[in-house]
Amino acid sequence: MFLKKEDNNLRMPAEWEKHSATWLAWPNDDDYFEDRIKNVENIYLEMVKHLHKDEVVKLLVLNKEKEELVKKQLIEAGIDISRVVFYHANYFDVWMRDYGPMFIKDGNLKKWIKWEYDGYGGKFKELLPDNKVFSDLKDTIKHEMFGENTVLEGGAIDSNGSGTILTTEECLLENRNKGLSKEDYKNIFEKKLGVKNIIWLKKGLLNDHTDGHIDEIARFIGPSKIICAYEDDVRNENYERLNENYEILKNALDQDGNKFEVIKLPMPHMHYDEGDKEHSGVQAPVSYTNFYIGNKIILVSIFGDENDQKALDIIKSCFPEREVVGIDCRDLIYGGGGIHCIS
């Protein structure tokens, strides 16, 4: 879908572009991790340890008391806390990708857009207070931040930095902003993000409570290159939906009318264990596309699966100039997401 080009200096950068900091929200006791909380904290320690060498880490904590406890853990892990900036906020959950602001550029100016967050189509009422976190921090952070009354999570779209974004019909058309059409989104994204072109995939992963977030199925890894989750086993419940998305990507065009190079990424096959009373034995919505691109490193969610190393090797081939590190996220997924979701 091509948009009429307007005199618009707005641009949504790609994730691989150089940035000054990574934001995270430290897991707290109100999360869904239960007895896995210590293991989840260790995932955070590993992430910060890798990221803080090349960029500042900005970290949400509940209060000063929690800040001191986290500082102690960071120091014990060998992390230079002078490269960690703490912010106090009354947040419930860790999925900052979804309730945090989006960073855009207006010419040479950097701006933030704060979209509405409704707990994934209203399914999780307890998450609604997270919609206010960054509005409350606005004066502390001192960045120019604009509010937008459309519901949109950061994990629902992905940008190539040149005017094209990826998203899914399942999320934006079926379960957010009831009544908005593709044409409506086209106008909103052009006006707010400078987007010229939208690629609409169909469905996300089975059992994904986000209703098909794009960061679990396909990501831009270059202006004209896409990596996508693909299931080889025709008996697997994700096979048809991922194959359909792959076919769409093979025929998709960028903002200039050119086709993309599309790279397949194998799927992990994690199932929830008996410790999860609600989902015991159910296939978890996990994917290797839920990686985070730092300035000099790629942090990849892995799951103790036979395809872990194969996925790491493929991602490394796409980013030869960056170090690629796998972090075991089997405990993090019980809260609902992976590394990209929390950053």
TORGUVEX-481162 format. One record per residue (C-alpha): residue in one letter; x, y, z. Coordinates in steps of 0.02 Angstrom, whole numbers, padded with zeros to 5 digits, always signed. Layout:
<atoms>
AXYZ;...
</atoms>
This chain:
<atoms>
M+00000+00000+00000;F+00085+00160-00059;L+00049+00327+00019;K+00047+00495-00066;K+00212+00578-00026;E+00187+00738+00072;D+00307+00876+00120;N+00346+00787+00283;N+00514+00782+00373;L+00459+00649+00498;R+00550+00483+00497;M+00540+00330+00608;P+00720+00267+00622;A+00765+00084+00602;E+00822-00008+00757;W+00998-00038+00690;E+01033+00149+00680;K+01150+00220+00813;H+01062+00270+00972;S+01115+00346+01137;A+01025+00231+01259;T+00917+00078+01287;W+00767+00087+01404;L+00716-00058+01517;A+00596-00079+01663;W+00662-00187+01805;P+00544-00334+01843;N+00446-00311+02004;D+00342-00421+02115;D+00179-00378+02026;D+00235-00467+01868;Y+00178-00637+01810;F+00344-00724+01839;E+00304-00793+02013;D+00446-00907+02070;R+00543-00870+01910;I+00577-00690+01961;K+00759-00720+02009;N+00795-00802+01841;V+00711-00656+01752;E+00818-00533+01850;N+00971-00629+01791;I+00912-00604+01611;Y+00908-00417+01644;L+01081-00420+01721;E+01148-00509+01567;M+01065-00384+01451;V+01130-00232+01546;K+01304-00307+01558;H+01314-00322+01369;L+01226-00160+01323;H+01306-00036+01443;K+01477-00055+01362;D+01419+00036+01205;E+01270+00140+01261;V+01187+00206+01418;V+01051+00097+01496;K+00900+00194+01564;L+00812+00090+01693;L+00641+00108+01773;V+00626+00054+01955;L+00482+00077+02076;N+00569+00188+02204;K+00733+00236+02288;E+00734+00080+02396;K+00718-00030+02241;E+00852+00071+02152;E+00977+00033+02290;L+00937-00154+02284;V+00957-00157+02094;K+01119-00057+02102;K+01190-00189+02219;Q+01145-00327+02095;L+01220-00230+01950;I+01383-00199+02043;E+01396-00383+02093;A+01374-00427+01909;G+01524-00317+01862;I+01420-00178+01784;D+01480+00003+01786;I+01329+00089+01863;S+01390+00259+01804;R+01321+00202+01636;V+01150+00161+01708;V+01023+00301+01736;F+00879+00263+01855;Y+00702+00332+01844;H+00569+00305+01976;A+00396+00260+01912;N+00240+00171+01971;Y+00234+00040+01832;F+00155-00131+01838;D+00236-00229+01698;V+00401-00240+01604;W+00342-00232+01423;M+00410-00058+01391;R+00412-00088+01204;D+00223-00078+01210;Y+00179+00058+01336;G+00332+00167+01309;P+00348+00307+01180;M+00411+00289+01002;F+00563+00387+00948;I+00551+00484+00785;K+00652+00615+00694;D+00585+00778+00624;G+00728+00832+00513;N+00873+00841+00637;L+00758+00855+00788;K+00722+00704+00899;K+00543+00683+00961;W+00440+00555+01056;I+00263+00500+01021;K+00161+00424+01163;W+00022+00315+01093;E-00122+00249+01196;Y-00096+00081+01282;D-00250-00021+01331;G-00179-00184+01399;Y-00184-00275+01230;G-00360-00239+01175;G-00423-00227+01354;K-00380-00408+01398;F-00270-00360+01547;K-00354-00223+01649;E-00216-00228+01779;L-00094-00160+01648;L-00194-00002+01611;P-00097+00108+01736;D+00060+00079+01630;N-00017+00194+01500;K+00026+00342+01615;V+00207+00296+01655;F+00293+00403+01525;S+00166+00544+01533;D+00210+00557+01718;L+00397+00553+01676;K+00383+00683+01539;D+00451+00829+01641;T+00590+00722+01716;I+00650+00656+01548;K+00637+00828+01465;H+00611+00765+01288;E+00481+00838+01173;M+00339+00713+01186;F+00175+00715+01090;G+00019+00620+01139;E-00082+00522+01011;N-00253+00450+01053;T-00235+00297+00940;V-00197+00132+01028;L-00030+00064+00966;E+00104-00043+01047;G+00285-00032+00992;G+00290-00218+00959;A+00150-00202+00831;I+00254-00112+00698;D+00432-00120+00632;S+00520+00011+00526;N+00652-00001+00390;G+00702+00180+00424;S+00660+00231+00246;G+00472+00249+00255;T+00407+00070+00260;I+00334-00021+00410;L+00278-00199+00442;T+00122-00242+00542;T-00018-00372+00551;E-00203-00369+00515;E-00237-00480+00665;C-00173-00348+00785;L-00221-00179+00712;L-00379-00223+00617;E-00456-00359+00726;N-00409-00314+00904;R-00362-00129+00917;N-00452+00034+00877;K-00616-00045+00824;G-00678+00032+00663;L-00511+00095+00597;S-00472+00037+00420;K-00308+00015+00327;E-00340+00185+00249;D-00361+00262+00422;Y-00198+00187+00482;K-00113+00245+00322;N-00162+00424+00361;I-00114+00412+00545;F+00057+00334+00513;E+00099+00455+00375;K+00054+00605+00482;K+00136+00544+00644;L+00282+00436+00583;G+00316+00495+00406;V+00274+00320+00341;K+00250+00304+00153;N+00218+00118+00138;I+00135-00016+00247;I+00159-00203+00226;W+00012-00295+00304;L+00044-00474+00358;K-00103-00581+00413;K-00084-00670+00580;G+00047-00681+00715;L+00098-00832+00818;L-00025-00954+00894;N-00067-00914+01077;D+00010-00739+01068;H-00086-00630+01191;T-00031-00475+01093;D-00141-00530+00948;G-00005-00544+00820;H+00137-00425+00861;I+00254-00409+00714;D+00413-00426+00819;E+00372-00610+00845;I+00359-00650+00659;A+00456-00530+00547;R+00587-00392+00565;F+00681-00274+00452;I+00868-00307+00459;G+00909-00180+00324;P+00817-00053+00217;S+00782-00189+00087;K+00802-00348+00190;I+00678-00440+00302;I+00703-00590+00416;C+00547-00690+00456;A+00495-00835+00566;Y+00458-00991+00464;E+00392-01162+00515;D+00451-01311+00411;D+00337-01439+00494;V+00171-01438+00402;R+00091-01523+00553;N+00134-01377+00667;E-00008-01258+00707;N+00098-01108+00657;Y+00141-01178+00485;E-00002-01106+00382;R+00000-00933+00459;L+00190-00914+00444;N+00192-00982+00267;E+00055-00859+00217;N+00157-00715+00290;Y+00313-00775+00199;E+00221-00774+00033;I+00161-00597+00066;L+00338-00540+00106;K+00409-00620-00052;N+00291-00513-00156;A+00297-00355-00050;L+00371-00194-00117;D+00466-00059-00023;Q+00428+00128-00026;D+00515+00142-00195;G+00426-00005-00275;N+00570-00131-00256;K+00558-00308-00187;F+00643-00361-00026;E+00768-00498+00009;V+00675-00614+00129;I+00772-00731+00245;K+00689-00875+00336;L+00723-00902+00521;P+00679-01072+00598;M+00557-01086+00741;P+00587-01146+00920;H+00457-01265+00991;M+00443-01224+01175;H+00290-01280+01273;Y+00238-01210+01442;D+00279-01328+01585;E+00167-01386+01726;G+00217-01236+01830;D+00102-01129+01724;K-00071-01179+01784;E-00163-01086+01646;H-00058-01143+01497;S+00023-01308+01550;G+00079-01405+01397;V+00024-01270+01275;Q+00140-01214+01135;A+00220-01050+01189;P+00220-00899+01071;V+00409-00894+01051;S+00515-00844+00904;Y+00695-00797+00866;T+00638-00636+00781;N+00614-00560+00954;F+00794-00497+00958;Y+00858-00325+01007;I+00984-00228+00902;G+01108-00130+01009;N+01242-00016+00941;K+01371-00155+00931;I+01278-00310+00988;I+01123-00412+00947;L+01035-00492+01096;V+00934-00642+01039;S+00798-00733+01137;I+00838-00919+01140;F+00742-01062+01221;G+00851-01217+01246;D+00790-01278+01077;E+00883-01378+00945;N+00863-01231+00825;D+00945-01104+00943;Q+01118-01112+00864;K+01051-01116+00687;A+00952-00958+00721;L+01102-00872+00800;D+01209-00914+00649;I+01079-00844+00528;I+01062-00683+00627;K+01252-00666+00637;S+01262-00682+00448;C+01141-00536+00435;F+01243-00427+00555;P+01426-00476+00526;E+01488-00314+00604;R+01398-00344+00769;E+01422-00472+00906;V+01273-00589+00923;V+01231-00657+01096;G+01093-00780+01140;I+01005-00759+01307;D+00896-00899+01375;C+00721-00825+01389;R+00623-00979+01443;D+00578-00894+01607;L+00543-00724+01530;I+00413-00795+01411;Y+00302-00840+01559;G+00274-00653+01580;G+00221-00641+01398;G+00368-00593+01288;G+00552-00591+01245;I+00702-00475+01238;H+00633-00357+01107;C+00470-00338+01204;I+00556-00273+01361;S+00673-00149+01275;
</atoms>
